């Protein structure tokens, strides 16, 4: 049987941050075709940070789209569940409630 302490190893604030960042990355994955179109239409002035960002994304749009969707989904999923398998492998537990109950 799974112990409650082992089931959640992510701090609630980190969970909220993961879901928010995951949603942002997932949205970026959706917006990649528009970002690429802005670059090809010369919308941004050369030499600006936005121009450099759109140039990098437009160089390999499908890679950035897959990256955004995959990493966004992983962050949303782990944030919603409160469990990170990589944390489990590395024996990291940022959930203070579980840490305090062990003492």
C-alpha positions as CSV (number, residue, x, y, z in Angstrom):
1,X,0.0,0.0,0.0
2,X,1.3,3.5,-0.9
3,X,2.1,5.7,2.1
4,X,0.7,9.3,1.9
5,X,4.2,10.6,2.6
6,X,5.5,8.8,-0.4
7,X,2.7,9.9,-2.7
8,X,3.3,13.6,-2.5
9,X,6.9,14.8,-2.7
10,X,6.4,18.4,-4.0
11,X,5.7,21.5,-1.9
12,X,2.3,23.2,-2.6
13,X,4.0,26.4,-3.7
14,X,6.1,24.4,-6.1
15,X,3.1,22.6,-7.4
16,X,1.4,25.9,-8.3
17,X,4.6,27.1,-9.9
18,X,4.9,23.9,-12.0
19,X,1.3,24.1,-13.2
20,X,1.7,27.8,-14.1
21,X,5.0,27.3,-15.9
22,X,3.6,24.2,-17.6
23,X,0.6,26.0,-18.9
24,X,2.9,28.8,-20.2
25,X,5.1,26.3,-22.0
26,X,2.1,24.4,-23.4
27,X,0.7,27.7,-24.7
28,X,4.1,28.5,-26.2
29,X,4.0,25.2,-28.1
30,X,0.6,26.2,-29.5
31,X,1.8,29.6,-30.5
32,X,5.0,28.5,-32.4
33,X,3.4,28.7,-35.9
34,X,2.5,32.4,-35.1
35,X,5.9,33.2,-33.7
36,X,7.5,31.7,-36.9
37,X,5.1,33.7,-39.1
38,X,6.1,36.9,-37.3
39,X,9.8,36.2,-38.0
40,X,9.2,35.5,-41.7
41,X,7.1,38.6,-42.1
42,X,10.0,40.8,-40.6
43,X,7.6,42.1,-37.9
44,X,10.3,42.7,-35.3
45,X,13.3,45.0,-35.7
46,X,16.6,43.2,-36.3
47,X,18.9,43.1,-33.2
48,X,16.1,43.1,-30.6
49,X,15.6,40.3,-28.1
50,X,12.2,39.5,-29.6
51,X,13.8,39.3,-33.0
52,X,16.4,36.9,-31.7
53,X,13.8,34.8,-29.9
54,X,11.6,34.5,-33.0
55,X,14.7,33.7,-35.1
56,X,15.6,30.8,-32.8
57,X,12.1,29.5,-32.7
58,X,11.6,29.9,-36.5
59,X,14.8,27.9,-37.2
60,X,13.2,24.6,-36.0
61,X,9.5,25.3,-35.3
62,X,8.4,21.7,-35.0
63,X,11.1,21.0,-32.4
64,X,10.1,23.9,-30.3
65,X,6.5,23.0,-30.6
66,X,7.1,19.4,-29.4
67,X,9.4,20.7,-26.6
68,X,6.7,23.1,-25.4
69,X,3.9,20.5,-25.5
70,X,6.0,17.8,-23.8
71,X,7.6,19.8,-21.1
72,X,4.4,21.7,-20.5
73,X,2.4,18.5,-20.1
74,X,5.0,17.0,-17.7
75,X,5.0,20.1,-15.5
76,X,1.2,20.3,-15.4
77,X,0.9,16.6,-14.7
78,X,3.5,16.5,-11.9
79,X,2.2,19.7,-10.4
80,X,-1.4,18.5,-10.4
81,X,-0.4,15.1,-8.8
82,X,2.1,16.4,-6.4
83,X,4.5,13.6,-7.3
84,X,7.8,13.9,-9.2
85,X,9.4,10.6,-10.2
86,X,12.8,12.3,-10.6
87,X,12.6,13.7,-7.1
88,X,11.8,10.1,-5.9
89,X,14.9,8.7,-7.7
90,X,17.1,11.4,-6.2
91,X,15.5,11.1,-2.7
92,X,14.4,14.8,-2.8
93,X,11.2,15.8,-0.9
94,X,10.2,19.4,-0.9
95,X,6.9,18.8,0.8
96,X,7.4,20.2,4.3
97,X,4.3,18.5,5.7
98,X,5.8,15.0,4.9
99,X,9.2,16.0,6.2
100,X,7.9,17.3,9.5
101,X,5.8,14.1,10.2
102,X,8.9,11.9,9.9
103,X,10.6,13.6,12.9
